[in-house]
Each structure stands twice: as C-alpha cells, then as structure tokens.
Amino acid sequence: MSDPNISGTKAEAKLAPPPRPVPTGLVVYLLLLTTQLGWLFVNLGILLFWFNCAFGADVKSLLFLAPQHASGAVTSFEATPIVESTGATSSNGGLHQTYGTRPVFAIHYTYALPGGQLRWGTSYKGDNPGDKGDDPGDGPMIKATSTDTTHPVGGYEPVRIGSKVPVEYVRVLPSISRIQGTRSNVYPLFMMGVLVFTFVGAVLLRPAAKNYRRIQFLLRSGVEDAGHSNLNDPAGHLLNLPITGPAARWLGIREGQLHAPRLFMWLLVILIPVGGLLVNGLSFWHQWSNILYTWHSLTG
C-alpha cells in the first residue's frame, strides 16, 4: 500500500490543513538543529578560555599607557603552577625542532612612592631571553639596572632577593604596579582573544528566542508576511506546506501530523551543545587549581 503522504515521484509529504498541533519538543529540536554552529563556537571559546587564560590575562596592562616610575627591591620570588612555552629551538641544521616549557614566576617586591609611602606588588615573568627550557630553578631574568656588562644574556640579569628593580605604577591607582618588562598578571593580554569564539557563538545564538515563536507559527499555520515579522493569522489564506521525504523524517511527519523527534534524532542535535558543556565542565575541574590561582592574581 502506498503512503498517502507521498505523492508522485517527488516524494513529498503533505501536512494536514492548518491549524496543526505542534509538539513543543519539535520546535526545541529544530532550534538546536539550526544553532549547531553557534553552540560549537561558544563551547570552543569557553574551552580555550579555561586552557589558555582563565582569569589570568593581564587586563591591567591597559592602565600602563603613561606609567609613573619608581625604584623597587625584590623581596621574594617563586614558580607559579602556570607554565608557558619557551618557543622552538632547532638543532642538526634546523632539521629537528624541540619545544620547551617553563613555569611563570611570581616576583614580589616593594617600592616607594614620591611621598615616601611604601607599597608592595607582584609581577609575573615567563620565559627568559634565549631560554631553551632549561632548569626552572635558574629563576626568572629581568632587565638589568646596573652598569655591569657581564650579564649572561645582554641587558638582562637573574632575579635575586634584594635586587634593585625599576617599577612602573598607575598614577591614579598607585597600588597597581609592575616591574618594568614584566606583567601584572600571569598571562599576556592578547590571550583574551580566545573569547572571540564565544562572542561569535553568542551572536549566532541570539536569534534563537525570536525564531522559537516563528518556527512554531510556521509549522502550525504555514504562512508569514513578506517582512517575516507579522505572524498574525490572515484568515482564509492559510497554506499547506509540501515537504520532501527526507525533511518529513526530520520533522516527524506521520499521517499529516507533526510528532516529536525520536531519541536517535535528538542525539544528533544535542551532541555539540550538551557534549561541549560536559567537556567544558571536565576542563574546568581539571584546571581548577590554575583557575583559582589566576583569579587570586586578578583580584589580589
């Protein structure tokens, strides 16, 4: 027996005359189906955020456009749990490349304001000039302030407790400071660029709320005005929607009526949004100690 919903060779399914009942699950399903790219960008941006910067991007660097200068002294330093790449080094005539990593160091120091008031600060330094991923116990190196020309890397010297360091601070917020040539937070500011993926994803997801009502109306009545905005029912002019065979399966059309999608079809559309959220949750848990450290660095 032939399917009464399939006509001719075009294999078109015919919906029952409007108005038709529309399952809520079907509308949600279609929204998820049409917003896959948006969910992909959102989840990718959040994942890169946890891995690459969390709250450790040096947003305070924007305040150092016209810094004030002071002399400071190192009180202590230690390796943070954050590591960054030291870049590539070549050997054997450039035929082999190795990539080293080195912890980011936190350097604690004091400095005096013009009125003699003493302040404390923390700066962060990653790989050293010419670093090849050597023993992190060597400690960080900063720009030399002495006239000694025997420094191991031209213009730089290893940090020592008591070392004199040039400090920059913000005029209106003198408690915000950094050692010259270092950062006031763990990661460089440009690491915040990973959030562009989340921004693009949010832009792609933004129309979803409006489209929910639109999709529901079109499935129920099958019409809208030329401006795609007025969804009032033009009485007496409701149209039937001819639907191709594959589309009928996606829409759950059986005997002219719309049905909620089957479980397998739900799995196809929730893989990216739900799977992405699960991966981000695991990443957040795995990176928790680093995230907590960068949060304290940002707010401390």
PyMOL commands that set and color helices and strands:
alter all, ss='L'
color gray80, all
select helices_A, chain A and resi 24-34+36-52+59-63+136-138+189-205+208-221+245-251+263-286+288-299
alter helices_A, ss='H'
color red, helices_A
select strands_A, chain A and resi 12-14+68-91+96-112+118-125+141-143+156-158+164-169+177-179+242-244+253-254+257-258
alter strands_A, ss='S'
color yellow, strands_A
deselect
rebuild
show_as cartoon
